[in-house]
């Protein structure tokens, strides 16, 4: 299993566990794609940030962490 699929499965299992323990209500559960890429953020990104500017922001963020 590739690393991304493995981590996605771990997140799904963790969400299942939260539902079982009652910490997360089934009606409030979101799928992994919605958690990682919320619609409001993707719409904002598409409208306000060009790919080149986005790349620059990522590079700056990485440099900040180093």
Secondary structure, DSSP 4 states (H G I P E B T S, - for coil): --HHHHHHHHHHHHHHHHHHHTSS-GGG---HHHHHS-HHHHHHHHHH--HHHHHHHHHHHHHHH-
